[in-house]
């Protein structure tokens, strides 16, 4: 069964996400086989009866949407669900979408918890001028609150993509201290890391069993860690030459942008992007 709302573009809201890349494309929707207990998408859709078995997007509709984008735009694959969840092995909607993005010269930012992203059949089709990766790690040991690739498999994926010369970041999201061995984290062979902290909704508080006593700051309908606590945690991440913090809380965003983020205009810190035109190549730095 297919689903319709595979593409979204958002602008500023009351509580701004500060995200530079506002276009999202989901190759699968209405559910995710990784079934992460802290998933914000599940928290938003479950009570509406819109969350269950994942459905695939229609490739022809995806192509029609991509054709309308400006050449060299950046689109995020996996806004509400993981574009490399296990169903991809059978359906290969993400594979087909990448081929279309290559055809129309659209940059794609792939966010995933699945080691399938570094399978050789996908490596062969990625365009290094267009492809960007964020591999999510939430723990450095196996955990029960998500059904994705193991932490070791994800670390191997990060290091493989990095060694092959792709633009790849560790995405430490959500960053929960008790699940991280900092010796392991800081020894990952990758120069980039993006850190994001947990936003706690009532749904997540019920489904994700951790200690919430430090999440005392209320902002935008969620509970958050206080800024100083976030700063202390970020200071424990020492193994990367390019550190970024993606933030939802406005004041926290300003602090980390000014004092921590490697690229102050882009917390995703994508590599320099070559804007291709018919007449010339133009270098653009975010």
C-alpha positions in Angstrom: 0.0 0.0 0.0 1.2 3.5 -0.9 1.0 6.7 1.1 0.5 10.2 -0.2 2.3 12.6 2.1 5.9 11.7 1.1 7.1 15.2 0.6 7.0 18.2 2.8 8.5 21.7 2.8 8.3 23.8 6.0 9.2 27.3 6.9 9.4 29.1 10.2 6.9 28.2 12.9 6.1 29.5 16.3 9.0 27.5 17.7 11.6 27.4 14.9 13.6 24.3 14.2 16.4 26.5 12.8 17.0 23.9 10.2 18.6 25.1 7.0 17.2 22.2 4.9 13.5 22.6 4.9 12.6 20.1 2.3 11.8 16.5 3.4 11.1 13.4 1.3 10.0 10.1 2.9 10.3 7.1 0.7 8.3 5.2 3.4 5.7 6.5 5.7 2.9 5.8 8.3 5.3 3.6 10.3 8.9 2.6 10.8 10.3 -0.9 11.4 13.0 0.5 13.7 10.3 1.3 16.2 12.4 3.7 18.3 10.7 4.4 21.7 11.8 8.1 21.6 10.5 8.6 18.0 8.9 12.0 17.7 7.1 11.0 14.5 5.4 8.1 16.2 4.4 10.4 19.1 2.8 12.8 16.6 1.0 10.2 14.5 0.0 7.3 16.8 -2.8 9.1 18.5 -4.3 10.0 15.1 -4.3 6.3 14.1 -1.7 7.1 11.3 1.1 4.9 12.6 1.6 1.2 12.0 3.1 -0.9 9.2 5.2 1.3 6.9 3.9 2.1 3.4 5.9 2.9 0.4 5.8 6.1 -1.6 5.0 6.0 -5.3 8.2 6.4 -7.3 6.5 8.2 -10.2 5.0 10.8 -7.9 8.4 11.2 -6.3 10.0 11.9 -9.7 7.3 14.4 -10.6 8.0 16.3 -7.4 11.8 16.2 -7.8 11.4 17.5 -11.3 10.0 20.7 -9.9 12.9 21.4 -7.5 15.6 23.9 -8.4 18.8 22.2 -9.6 21.3 21.8 -6.7 18.7 22.1 -3.9 19.2 20.0 -0.8 16.5 17.5 0.2 16.5 15.4 3.3 15.6 11.7 2.9 13.9 10.5 6.0 11.9 13.3 7.7 9.4 11.2 9.5 10.6 7.6 8.9 14.0 6.0 8.1 14.6 5.7 4.4 16.7 2.6 4.9 14.5 0.6 7.2 14.4 -3.1 6.5 11.5 -2.8 3.9 14.0 -1.1 1.6 15.7 -4.4 1.0 12.6 -5.6 -0.8 11.0 -2.4 -2.2 14.1 -0.4 -3.0 12.2 2.9 -3.2 15.1 4.8 -1.7 17.5 3.2 -4.2 15.2 4.4 -7.1 14.8 7.8 -5.5 18.6 8.3 -5.3 18.9 7.5 -9.1 16.2 10.2 -9.8 18.0 12.8 -7.5 21.2 12.1 -9.4 19.5 12.6 -12.7 18.1 16.0 -11.7 21.3 17.0 -9.8 19.5 17.5 -6.5 21.7 17.2 -3.3 20.4 14.6 -0.8 21.0 14.3 2.9 20.4 10.8 4.1 19.7 10.3 7.8 19.6 6.6 8.9 20.2 4.1 11.6 20.6 1.2 9.2 23.9 -0.2 7.9 22.2 -1.0 4.6 23.1 2.5 3.6 26.7 1.4 3.0 25.9 -1.8 1.1 28.0 -1.9 -2.1 25.0 -1.8 -4.4 24.2 1.7 -2.9 27.8 2.8 -2.8 27.9 2.3 -6.6 25.1 4.8 -7.2 25.9 7.6 -4.8 27.2 10.7 -6.4 29.9 12.3 -4.2 29.0 15.7 -5.5 25.4 15.3 -4.3 25.4 12.7 -1.4 25.6 13.7 2.3 25.1 11.3 5.2 24.3 11.4 8.9 24.4 8.0 10.6 22.5 8.1 13.9 24.0 6.7 17.0 22.0 6.7 20.3 24.2 4.2 22.2 27.6 2.5 22.0 26.2 -0.8 23.2 23.1 -2.8 22.1 19.9 -1.4 23.5 16.2 -2.6 23.5 14.6 0.7 22.7 15.2 0.6 19.0 15.3 -2.2 16.4 17.9 -0.8 14.0 21.4 -1.9 13.1 23.7 -2.5 16.1 26.0 0.4 17.3 29.0 -1.6 16.0 27.4 -1.9 12.6 26.6 1.8 12.5 30.1 2.7 13.5 31.5 0.4 10.7 29.1 2.2 8.3 30.3 5.6 9.3 34.0 4.6 9.0 33.4 3.0 5.6 31.7 6.0 4.1 34.4 8.3 5.6 37.2 6.2 4.2 35.6 6.2 0.8 35.6 10.0 0.8 31.9 10.7 1.3 30.5 13.6 3.3 29.4 11.8 6.5 28.7 12.8 10.1 28.0 10.9 13.2 24.6 12.0 14.4 24.5 11.6 18.1 20.7 11.9 18.5 19.3 11.8 21.0 22.4 12.3 23.2 21.7 10.4 26.4 24.8 10.2 28.6 24.2 6.9 30.3 24.1 5.1 27.0 27.4 6.4 25.7 30.9 5.0 26.3 32.9 8.1 25.4 36.1 6.1 24.7 34.2 4.3 21.9 32.4 7.4 20.7 35.6 9.5 20.5 37.6 6.9 18.7 35.2 6.7 15.7 37.2 7.4 12.5 35.2 10.4 11.2 35.9 14.1 11.5 32.3 15.3 11.9 29.7 14.9 14.6 26.2 16.5 15.0 24.7 16.4 18.5 21.0 16.7 19.3 19.4 16.3 22.7 16.1 14.6 23.5 12.9 16.6 23.4 10.5 15.1 25.9 6.8 15.0 25.2 4.2 13.2 27.4 4.0 10.4 24.8 7.8 9.9 24.9 7.9 10.1 28.7 5.4 7.1 28.8 7.1 5.0 26.1 10.8 5.7 26.7 11.9 4.6 30.2 14.8 6.8 31.3 15.3 9.3 34.2 13.7 12.6 33.3 14.6 14.4 36.5 17.0 16.8 34.7 14.6 17.7 31.9 13.3 20.7 33.7 13.2 23.4 31.0 9.9 23.8 29.2 9.9 25.2 25.7 7.8 24.6 22.7 5.6 22.0 24.2 8.6 19.8 25.2 10.8 19.4 28.3 14.6 19.9 27.7 17.8 19.8 29.6 19.1 23.1 30.9 21.8 24.8 28.8 24.6 24.3 31.2 23.9 20.6 31.4 24.0 20.4 27.6 27.3 22.3 27.5 28.8 19.9 30.1 27.8 16.9 27.9 29.1 18.4 24.7 32.5 19.0 26.3 32.8 15.2 26.7 32.8 14.8 22.9 36.4 15.3 22.0 37.2 12.9 19.2 36.0 15.1 16.2 37.6 18.1 14.5 34.2 19.4 13.4 31.5 19.5 16.1 28.0 20.9 15.7 24.9 21.0 17.9 21.4 21.1 16.4 19.0 22.9 18.7 15.3 23.4 19.1 15.5 25.9 22.0 16.2 29.4 20.6 18.7 30.6 23.3 20.5 27.3 23.2 20.7 27.4 19.4 22.3 30.9 19.6 24.8 29.7 22.2 26.0 26.7 20.3 26.0 28.5 17.0 28.3 31.2 18.4 30.5 29.1 20.6 30.6 25.5 19.3 29.4 24.9 15.8 32.1 24.4 13.2 29.9 26.0 10.6 27.9 28.8 12.2 25.5 29.1 9.3 24.7 25.4 9.0 24.5 23.1 12.0 24.4 20.1 9.6 27.8 21.2 8.4 27.5 19.8 4.9 30.6 19.9 2.8 31.0 22.7 0.3 28.4 22.3 -2.4 29.2 22.7 -6.1 26.3 24.5 -7.7 26.1 23.2 -11.3 24.7 25.3 -14.0 24.6 24.8 -17.8 27.3 27.5 -18.3 29.6 27.2 -15.3 30.4 25.6 -12.0 29.9 27.9 -9.0 31.3 27.1 -5.5 28.9 27.9 -2.7 29.7 27.6 1.0 26.8 27.3 3.4 
